[in-house]
């Protein structure tokens, strides 16, 4: 029996047999020396998986177990966002992307394809730059200034097209504008001929958690249609934020 096996079997005893157990009882149930049982119990207690009971020498499940249980009970960001993403895709007719940040790059967490034969989308797990395109810019715009500066110090502002912003000050100005107006736009900044519209999703504590964006060939997002899609995207991102707040997702 390896270390992980022993730890899991000890924790399982508290569920299957008794909510409170002594080291001697654990030793007897698992048929291991008391010194071995005590060593594992001490480690589990150190990491708050077990805590000492009011009865001297006895233990019960700790607070870390309760924290993990609460996490399991909470729906994921993707589970909360997906129904609203599907609704947004139906209303706009376009592909919808849910994005998160991984260090100094963005990552596609979920997607809903539009109904057009010609569409723009990311694959789940695909990474993309933070300085170009709506998905990246909307995430970067709502970071703390020190985090933005750190990214700018370490990230190369690659030019993908003639509309890509590669000047650090111009990018800062763009991020400030996005933050003030509540949504981001991209006119072919990563892929020529495409247009993107994105809005932020915040956690219950108002931390930037994700971005929601619609991407399409530019000719399908002209004038009134573009204004309408901006409203749809902002409304959907706001609804996801509100649902996260209601469910206490940080």
Steps between C-alpha positions, in 0.01 A plus 500: 500500500661830395483834677198629308313172548557511876388863526184434301416191703545693825266775383249239380484348849340816635223471243443127508538419871495790745528880489758487782793257517819461702839411357471158664166439328640609163798270553273206580257558213775531237730240660798733506735590789382780729817695424417488128138599563611792718741624231225508238250658738753772586548581130125507434453724803776734382311552172165537682348180361471380861465693824525397865170423670402616848581146616877490554678287244202481264453661160222603263484630144645851469396824337689430178261214425205736540662753266550231235141383543371854448710531185354179361149624570554828312449500124798594286528824307441309178183335635360838603602677180404240239119555495552876464764444232254285304236770535747766381596287201134456404432874531811609310529205264877500564763297685537575870822445697559486875861587583721501804855609575796269551796707614586729206265352241132431451340159469169388351295335776178432310343577164165491323511493122286739292257368243673652196711280274774766511582575863787600730582301812768358731540140603465426872843525657638722224721783624513853364678831571366750752594810302304423183138398442197551723546187711849601608444872535187471713687275744804726517297821528356405838823388666667714764742755353800321651393173333460677166848650537648160584345348188623787283852458638514132414276462195603574143230706323495298179343664193246265338345755264502872423247564780691317775606737779873461560581824682483454882355845569241466224403163646464652848272769354293232327469297821387808690235571236377138520476520877304826485249393235454144627579307181778440249506496122753361256512579129718223358772538764587130492332378182430740212138525392357407839332710766468425870297640789572401860390583855641412844366243746572569866505279808288568808790710634516703174822336384532455124428133449438454129404667177201433276533583133334467161716464190384513139605600149504879498232538232242342733563750781431831331319810635174414680584130528825584677324728749243230566762231556691726741179526706450123487859424608502750788160375621611134490830573682309700763253214546784249551665736749172529692458122506855458631425756772176322594685169530794657684761398241823686570 
